[in-house]
Amino acid sequence: MPITIASATCLTLLVPVSVVILDILRRLVRRRRERKGLPLPPGPTPVPLLGNVLSLDTDAPWKTYTEWQTKYGDVLYVRLLDEEVIVLNSQSDAVELLEKRSKIYSDRPFIATIDPYGLGYTFGFARYGDHWRLCRRIFHQTFRANAALVFRPMQLRTARQMVVNMIDQPDQYAFHYSTFAAAVVMSAAYDYEPGPRDDPIVHILDSFLRASMSAATAEKAVLLKMFPFLLRIPDWFPGSSIKREARTSSEWAVKMMETPYKYVQKQMESSRDPTFSMVSDHITRMRKYDEPYCSAYTTALKHASVTAFHWYTSSLLMTFTLAMVENPHVWKRAQAEIDAVLGMNRLPEYDDRPSLPYVEAILRETTRWQPVTPLVPHATSSSDIYKSFHIPKGIFHSQLCRAMSRNEARYPNGDQFIPERFLTVEGTLTDDDPAEYVFGFGRRICPGRHAGDASLWISIATMLATLEFNLAKDAEGKDVAFKPAYASGLTR
């Protein structure tokens, strides 16, 4: 009997589907052996094979998790196809597991889109092991709290340049934010200061961000995990869009990693007295070691330096701008505070931070209102028991910053932008700081948080001191109405 195209297609699909089914059965048997009578955390009842995936808002999964929190509690169990997930909705549970038990909660889960889209070059996605520890150590030496203080004069200067650029080109504010955020990183990591406008390396960074943004959507990650052959089919074949997207993103990722690294190498070769940077310092150190170690060290150095290109600052500045346009009374009160403390003859500096509590409250509310990373994935390196529940080895954990930032008992009317929630009746700051959860927990806490916080404060303070935030006008001088929209993936 001849094999038709339809039957051949069915056979092609049958193999991966069978593999998935067998893998699910294998995991179920293993889980039952490991649990020793202890239940998993509560959660919605999964359907065969699909689990709870049909009930999940794939564009904003944290919304679904927050709804389930009300019904099942702060620690809940979810199955998405063959992927088991435990969601931590409260800060206290995240501290208990991700910090106090960090030895077994510091791994990363396998996400099928990370390497094909070039995101694997950043060590934030690396599995917990020797490579991750070496990257982290390299990064920490440059961006730890005390070391990051040296960047402040450059951050101050660049924030002021950003404001000048915004006054000249207000319609290009998003690119000015990216340039400012990148300037701090490139100065520290590569001793490269980008041009105020149209810098080629900033262009590479933005191109990679646009190309990779769709990589971390749940549907693409699941699709590639189930059908990895999609990365090998011809470009003309139906369904090849993922392959082409991944190739474009990966190409930009390589440029993002190699271009500034080669810049440092060229500067070291051409200058008798090269200036200091994270990369040049470690290249000098590598010359003392043998070749096998240098190879691993070079890879770690490249991954550590490119990881510094985080989008925390530029993304939150976009959110800050949205909040100011929607809440003009906020920036007007902030300007009144700045004028009262600083007068009219100078701009904010870092020493002014303790004297500007309302500006600080705006920063805290910006980070709380729309977290850049609403979900942060961890994985367990061994099984555990927590609150009389069985936590299996290898399970995917998410700390849900979105739920923590929307805790109604802690933040009433959490969907509204209200900086005053961080002030006492006397006008002083409260002890509540969203930085305690938005930067992550334990050994996976953001290593660039000190420089990121400093960049965010000086840019917000400088903009509040110099700019007004209003809706754009059309040709007739009327306000241009708009509806805010976020691009979501691993970051938002």
C-alpha positions in Angstrom: 0.0 0.0 0.0 1.6 3.3 -1.0 2.3 6.0 1.6 0.4 9.1 0.9 1.4 12.6 1.9 -1.3 12.7 4.5 -0.3 9.4 6.1 3.4 10.5 6.0 2.4 13.7 7.8 0.5 11.8 10.4 3.5 9.5 11.0 5.8 12.5 11.4 3.5 14.0 14.0 2.9 10.7 15.7 6.5 10.2 16.8 6.9 13.5 18.8 3.4 13.2 20.3 4.2 9.6 21.4 7.5 10.8 22.9 5.6 13.5 24.9 3.0 11.0 26.1 5.7 8.5 27.3 7.6 11.3 29.0 4.5 12.4 30.8 3.8 8.9 32.0 7.4 8.4 33.1 7.2 11.6 35.2 3.9 10.7 36.8 5.3 7.3 37.9 8.5 9.0 39.2 6.6 11.6 41.1 4.4 9.0 42.8 7.4 7.1 44.0 9.1 10.3 45.3 6.1 11.8 47.1 6.0 9.2 49.8 2.3 10.0 50.6 2.8 13.8 50.8 0.4 15.8 48.6 1.4 18.4 46.0 0.4 22.0 46.7 -3.3 22.8 45.8 -4.2 24.0 42.4 -6.8 23.8 39.6 -7.6 20.3 38.4 -5.6 19.5 35.2 -7.1 17.8 32.2 -5.3 14.8 30.6 -2.2 15.7 28.6 -3.0 19.5 28.4 -3.0 20.1 32.1 -4.2 23.6 32.9 -2.9 25.3 29.8 -6.3 26.0 28.3 -7.3 28.0 31.5 -4.2 30.2 31.4 -4.0 33.7 29.9 -0.9 33.1 27.8 -0.4 36.8 27.1 -0.5 37.6 30.9 -0.2 34.4 32.9 0.3 36.3 36.1 -3.3 37.4 35.9 -4.5 33.9 36.0 -2.1 32.9 38.7 -3.3 35.8 40.8 -6.9 34.7 40.3 -6.0 31.1 41.4 -4.2 32.5 44.4 -7.6 33.7 45.8 -9.0 30.1 45.5 -6.0 27.9 46.2 -3.6 30.0 48.4 -0.2 31.5 48.1 1.6 28.3 47.1 -0.2 26.6 44.2 0.6 23.8 41.8 -0.2 24.0 38.0 0.6 21.7 35.1 1.1 23.1 31.7 1.2 20.2 29.2 4.1 18.1 30.7 5.6 21.1 32.6 4.9 21.1 36.3 4.9 24.6 37.9 4.7 25.8 41.5 3.8 29.4 41.8 4.9 31.5 44.9 2.5 34.4 45.3 3.7 35.8 48.6 7.0 37.5 49.5 7.3 35.4 52.7 7.2 32.1 50.8 9.7 33.4 48.2 12.1 34.4 51.0 11.7 31.0 52.8 12.4 28.9 49.7 14.5 31.0 47.3 16.7 32.6 50.0 16.8 30.4 53.1 16.8 27.2 50.9 18.7 28.7 48.0 21.0 25.7 47.8 18.3 23.7 46.1 16.1 26.5 44.6 18.7 28.4 42.5 18.6 26.4 39.2 16.8 27.6 36.0 14.2 25.5 34.2 14.7 24.4 30.6 12.9 26.9 28.2 13.1 25.8 24.6 13.3 29.2 23.1 16.3 30.5 25.1 19.3 29.1 23.1 17.7 29.3 19.6 16.9 33.0 20.1 20.3 33.9 21.5 19.2 34.6 25.0 21.5 31.9 26.3 24.4 34.2 25.9 23.3 36.0 29.1 24.2 34.1 32.2 20.9 35.0 33.8 19.4 32.0 32.0 22.3 29.6 32.7 21.8 26.5 34.8 23.2 26.6 38.3 26.8 25.3 38.1 30.4 26.3 37.5 29.8 28.4 34.5 27.1 30.4 36.2 29.2 30.9 39.3 32.2 32.2 37.3 30.0 34.6 35.4 28.4 35.8 38.6 31.8 36.4 40.2 33.1 38.4 37.2 30.0 40.5 37.2 29.9 41.0 40.9 33.4 42.4 41.0 32.3 45.3 38.8 28.7 45.9 39.9 28.6 45.2 43.6 27.3 48.0 45.8 30.7 49.7 46.7 32.1 49.3 43.2 29.0 50.7 41.5 29.5 54.1 43.3 32.3 54.9 40.8 29.7 55.1 38.0 27.6 57.9 39.5 29.4 60.9 37.9 28.9 59.3 34.5 25.2 58.4 35.4 24.6 62.0 36.4 26.1 63.4 33.3 24.3 61.0 31.0 20.9 61.6 32.7 21.3 65.3 32.0 22.3 64.6 28.4 19.2 62.4 28.1 17.0 65.4 29.1 18.6 67.6 26.5 18.0 65.0 23.9 14.3 64.7 25.0 13.8 68.5 24.7 15.3 68.4 21.2 13.5 65.2 20.1 10.6 64.5 22.4 9.1 62.0 19.9 12.2 59.8 20.3 12.0 59.5 24.0 12.1 55.7 24.0 15.4 55.6 22.1 16.8 58.3 24.5 15.9 56.0 27.4 17.7 53.0 25.8 20.8 55.2 25.1 20.9 56.3 28.7 20.5 52.8 30.1 23.1 51.4 27.8 25.6 54.1 28.5 26.0 53.1 32.1 26.6 49.4 31.2 28.9 50.1 28.3 31.0 52.5 30.2 31.5 50.0 33.1 31.8 46.8 31.1 33.6 48.1 28.0 34.8 51.7 28.7 32.6 52.7 25.7 30.4 55.8 26.0 27.7 55.8 23.3 26.9 58.9 21.3 23.8 60.8 22.5 21.9 59.9 19.4 21.9 57.1 16.8 24.7 55.2 18.3 25.5 52.0 16.4 25.8 49.7 19.4 22.6 51.0 21.0 21.0 50.2 17.6 22.2 46.7 17.9 20.8 46.4 21.4 17.4 47.7 20.4 17.3 45.4 17.4 18.1 42.4 19.6 15.4 43.5 22.0 12.8 43.7 19.3 13.8 40.5 17.7 13.9 38.5 21.0 10.9 39.9 22.7 8.5 37.2 21.3 10.9 34.4 22.2 9.7 33.9 25.7 6.0 33.6 25.1 4.6 30.5 26.7 3.1 29.2 23.5 6.4 29.3 21.5 8.4 27.8 24.3 5.9 24.9 24.6 5.7 24.5 20.8 9.5 24.3 20.4 9.8 21.9 23.3 7.2 19.5 21.8 8.4 19.9 18.2 12.1 20.9 18.1 12.3 19.9 14.4 10.6 23.3 13.6 14.1 24.8 13.9 15.3 22.5 11.0 12.6 22.8 8.4 13.2 24.7 5.2 12.4 28.5 5.2 9.7 28.0 2.6 7.9 25.3 4.6 4.7 26.3 6.5 5.5 26.9 10.2 9.1 28.1 9.5 8.4 31.5 11.0 9.8 30.5 14.4 13.0 29.3 12.8 13.4 32.6 10.9 12.6 34.6 14.0 15.1 32.6 16.1 17.8 33.0 13.4 17.4 36.8 13.3 17.3 37.2 17.1 20.4 34.9 17.4 22.3 37.0 14.8 21.6 40.2 16.7 22.6 38.5 20.0 26.0 37.5 18.6 26.5 41.1 17.4 25.5 42.4 20.8 28.0 40.2 22.5 31.0 40.4 20.0 30.9 44.0 18.8 31.7 45.8 22.1 34.1 43.0 23.2 36.1 43.4 20.0 36.1 47.2 20.6 37.8 46.6 23.9 40.4 44.3 22.3 41.1 46.8 19.7 41.5 49.6 22.2 43.9 47.5 24.3 46.1 46.7 21.2 46.2 50.3 20.0 46.7 52.1 23.3 49.8 52.1 25.5 47.7 53.1 28.5 44.2 51.6 28.1 41.5 52.8 30.4 39.9 50.4 32.9 36.8 48.4 32.2 35.4 45.0 33.4 36.4 43.4 30.1 39.9 44.8 29.8 40.6 44.0 33.5 39.7 40.3 33.0 41.4 40.0 29.6 44.6 41.2 31.4 44.0 38.6 34.1 43.5 35.8 31.6 47.0 36.3 30.1 48.3 34.7 33.3 46.5 31.4 32.9 46.8 28.4 30.6 44.8 28.0 27.4 42.1 25.6 28.6 41.2 27.9 31.5 41.3 30.9 29.2 38.7 29.4 26.9 36.2 28.9 29.7 37.1 32.3 31.2 36.6 34.1 27.9 33.2 32.6 27.4 32.2 33.5 30.9 33.5 37.0 30.5 31.5 37.6 27.3 28.4 36.2 28.9 28.9 38.3 32.0 29.5 41.5 30.1 26.5 41.1 27.7 24.3 40.2 30.7 24.8 43.8 31.9 22.6 45.0 29.0 19.4 44.6 31.1 16.2 46.4 30.1 15.2 47.2 33.7 16.0 50.9 33.5 14.7 51.8 30.1 11.5 49.7 30.6 10.7 51.3 33.9 11.4 54.8 32.5 8.7 54.0 29.9 6.3 53.0 32.7 7.3 56.2 34.7 6.5 58.3 31.6 3.1 56.7 31.3 2.3 57.2 34.9 3.3 60.9 34.8 1.1 61.5 31.7 -1.9 59.8 33.3 -1.3 61.5 36.7 -0.2 65.1 36.2 -0.8 66.0 39.9 2.1 63.6 40.7 4.8 65.3 38.7 3.6 68.7 39.8 3.9 67.8 43.5 7.3 66.3 42.8 8.5 69.6 41.1 7.2 71.6 44.1 9.3 69.4 46.4 12.4 69.7 44.2 12.0 73.5 44.0 11.6 73.8 47.7 14.7 71.7 48.5 17.0 72.6 45.7 15.8 76.0 44.6 15.6 77.1 41.0 19.3 77.3 40.2 20.6 73.7 40.2 19.6 70.1 39.2 19.3 67.1 41.5 22.4 65.2 42.5 22.8 61.9 44.4 23.4 63.7 47.7 19.9 65.1 47.5 18.2 61.7 47.5 17.5 61.6 51.3 15.9 65.1 51.1 13.4 64.2 48.3 11.1 61.6 49.9 8.3 62.2 47.4 10.6 61.6 44.4 11.7 58.4 46.1 8.1 57.4 46.6 7.5 57.9 42.9 10.4 55.6 42.1 9.1 52.9 44.5 5.6 53.2 43.0 7.0 52.9 39.5 8.7 49.7 40.3 5.6 48.3 42.1 3.0 49.5 39.6 4.2 47.6 36.6 7.0 45.1 37.4 9.4 44.5 34.5 9.7 40.8 35.4 6.2 39.8 36.7 7.3 36.1 36.7 10.8 34.9 37.6 11.5 31.2 36.9 13.5 28.9 39.3 14.0 25.2 39.3 14.7 22.7 42.1 17.9 20.7 42.1 16.5 18.2 44.6 13.1 17.4 46.1 11.9 19.2 49.2 9.0 19.4 51.7 7.3 22.8 52.4 4.2 23.4 54.5 3.6 19.6 54.4 3.6 19.6 50.6 5.9 17.7 48.4 8.1 19.8 46.1 9.5 17.5 43.4 13.0 17.8 42.0 13.4 19.6 38.7 10.0 21.4 39.1 9.6 24.9 37.6 9.0 27.6 40.2 7.8 31.1 39.6 8.0 33.9 42.1 5.1 36.1 41.2 6.2 39.7 41.6 2.9 40.8 40.1 0.9 39.2 42.9 3.3 40.7 45.5 2.8 44.1 44.0 -1.0 43.7 43.9 -1.4 42.5 47.5 -4.5 44.5 48.4 -3.8 44.2 52.1 -0.4 45.8 51.5 -1.3 48.0 48.5 -5.0 49.1 48.5 -6.2 50.0 45.0 -3.1 48.4 43.5 -4.0 49.1 39.9 -3.7 52.9 40.6 -0.5 54.9 40.6 -0.3 56.3 44.2 3.2 57.3 45.4 1.7 58.5 48.7 1.3 54.8 49.8 5.1 54.9 50.6 4.9 57.9 52.8 3.8 58.3 56.4 1.3 61.0 57.5 4.4 63.1 58.4 5.7 62.9 54.9 8.6 60.6 55.6 9.3 57.3 53.8 7.8 54.0 55.1 9.9 50.9 55.5 8.1 49.2 52.5 10.4 49.1 49.5 9.4 47.0 46.4 13.2 46.6 45.7 12.9 43.8 48.2 11.0 41.6 45.7 11.3 43.2 42.2 15.0 42.3 41.9 14.4 38.7 42.8 15.6 36.5 45.7 18.5 34.4 46.9 21.4 33.5 44.8 19.5 34.6 41.6 18.9 38.1 42.8 19.7 40.7 40.1 23.5 41.4 40.4 23.1 44.8 38.7 20.5 46.1 41.0 22.7 48.7 42.7 23.7 50.4 39.4 20.1 50.0 38.1 18.6 51.7 41.1 21.0 54.6 40.9 20.3 55.0 37.2 16.6 55.0 37.7 16.7 57.5 40.6 18.9 60.1 38.9 17.0 59.9 35.6 13.6 60.3 37.3 14.8 63.1 39.5 16.3 65.0 36.6 13.3 64.6 34.4 10.9 65.7 37.2 13.1 68.8 37.8 13.2 69.9 34.1 10.3 68.5 32.1 6.5 68.6 31.9 4.5 65.4 31.0 1.5 65.9 28.8 -0.4 64.2 26.0 0.7 64.7 22.5 -1.3 67.2 20.4 -2.8 66.6 16.9 -2.8 69.2 14.1 -5.7 71.0 15.7 -4.1 71.2 19.1 -6.3 68.6 20.7 -5.0 65.8 23.0 -4.1 62.6 21.2 -6.0 59.8 23.0 -4.2 56.5 23.3 -4.5 53.1 25.0 -1.3 51.8 26.7 -0.1 48.4 25.5 2.7 46.3 26.9 4.9 43.8 25.0 5.2 40.7 27.2 7.7 37.8 27.3 10.2 37.0 30.0 10.2 40.7 30.6 7.4 43.2 30.2 
